[in-house]
């Protein structure tokens, strides 16, 4: 999990909300554990995916309230615990998605690898797009705007494409699966 990016993407500013624009957003980690910044770059706080946001919050509050308030981690955990009880690992989720966005090439690779290893049950296509975003506050903010714009463009493209066909046509319409890595 990349805290700066996760704090920005699902619900970052009231005037730029994915849900208000009709998008359903879920966030996942892809690693074996949840890693949050620690007192030094080589000393992250590591948690199991079973650990609740509330437990992480209280643990960091006990460790160093000032540090984790100043770097925004406590704020992020407080917001996250109001959305869902704990982080989710992508590889453990079997839900069907239309579009998966990643913010780091390593995560993109893990998602594509996991999807390719799954037994196909629905044969529904999924589009996986990576938008590389550096893990800092400024880039996360800019990245959130770019990802929201990308989602709107994809939505408009699909709608425009489908509207090219007469409404009376009862034949199925297939869209090719495209895996993009534009950055």
N, C-alpha and C positions, 0 to 999 in steps of 0.2 A: 504494500500500500504506500502510495506517495501522498503524505498528508497535505502538502500545499495544493496539489491538484485536486484531491478529493474534497477538500474544504470548499473549493471554488465551483466544481462542476455541477453537483445536483441542485444546489440552491444558494447562490452566491450574492445576488443583488435583487431586490424586489422588482426592479424594472427589467430584469433579464432572467426570467424564470422559465425553465424547460416545461414544467407542468402547465403553466399558463399559456404556453404556446402549443399545447396538445401532445407533448411528448411524455412518454413514461420512461423514467430514468431509474436505473438500478446500478449500484456500484459494487465491485468485487475486487478482491485481491487474487493474485495468482501464485504467490509464493507458498512455502510450507508453513510460515508463521506470519503474524502481523508485526511489522517493525515500525516503531515510531522513533523519531530523533531522541537521542539521549543527551547527557551532559557534554559528550564529545562525539565527533563523527564515527569513531571506532567503537563507541559504547552505546548502541541503540537499545531502546527498551523493546524486548521481544515478548510477544504474547501468542498463545494458542488461539486459533479461530473460535474456540468455545468460550473464550473470555469475553464478558460483556463490556460494552463501552463504559458502563457505570463502574465496573471493577477497574478498568484501565484508568479512568478519570481519578478515582480515589487513590490508586497506587501512585500516580504521578503527583497528585496533590500532597501525599505524604512525603514523596522523595524530594521535591523542590517546587513548591507552589510558584515562586517568583519566576524561575526559569521557564516553566511550562505555560505560565500565563503570558509572559513576554514573547515567547516564540509562537503563540497561537494554538498550541496543541490542546490545551484545556478547553478553549472555545470550540475547537473542531469536535472534540469528543462530546461536549455538552450538546452541540447541535446534532451530532450523529445519533446519540442515545434517544433523542426525540423522534428520530426517523425509524430506527430499527434497533433491536436489543444488542446485536453484536455484528461484527464484520462477517461477510460471506466470502467463501472461496469459490471462484468460478468453476474449478474442476469438479466441485461437489454439487453444482446446480445443473439440473437436467431440463430446465425450462427452455422453451423455444423463443428465439429472438429473431427479429428481422434485420437488425443492424447492431453491430458491436463496434464500439470505438475504444481504441487504446491510446495511451499518451506516452508510450515508450516502446521502442522497437523490441526490447527484450520481452515485454509483456505481450506484444503483438505475436511474437514467435510462440510464446507459451499458449496463447489462446488458439492459434491456428493448429498447433501440434495437438492440443487437446481435442479440438473439433474433428480433426482428421482421424484420431484414434477411436472416436465414439462409434458405436454400432448405430447405423442409420435406422431410425424408427419412423420418422415422419417424411423424410426426404424433402423437407422444406428448406429452401436456400437461405443462407444468412450472409450478409455482407460484412466483412471485417475491414475496418479502415484504421490506420495508425496516423496520429497527428503528434509528432514529437513535441513535447513540452518540457522545458527544463523545470526542475523541481524547486521553484522559488515563487514567492508571492506575486511578483510582477508578471512573470511568464504564465502562471496559473490563471491570473485574471484575464490576460490577453487570450490565452488558450480557451477559456470558457466562452468568450465572445466568438472566437473562430469556430468552435465546435457547435455552438448554437446556430450560427450562420450555415455551417455545413449541413446540419440536420434539416434546416429549412430548405436549403437547395435540393437535397436528396428528396424531400417530401414533394416539392414542386415538380421536380423532374419526373418522379414516378406518376404523379397525378396527371401531368401533361402527357406523358407517354400513354397512359391508360385511356385518356380522353380522345386520343387519336382513333380509337376503335368505336364503331357505332354501338350504341347502347343495346340494340336489338340482337347483336351478335352473341350467340350462346356458346361459341367455342372458347376453350380455355386460353388463357394468355400466360405465357412463360416469360420470365425475366432472367437473363443470364446472371450467374453468380460471378461477381468480380471481386477479387481480393486486391485491394489497393494499399500501397505503402508510399504515399506521396512525399513524405519528408525524408 
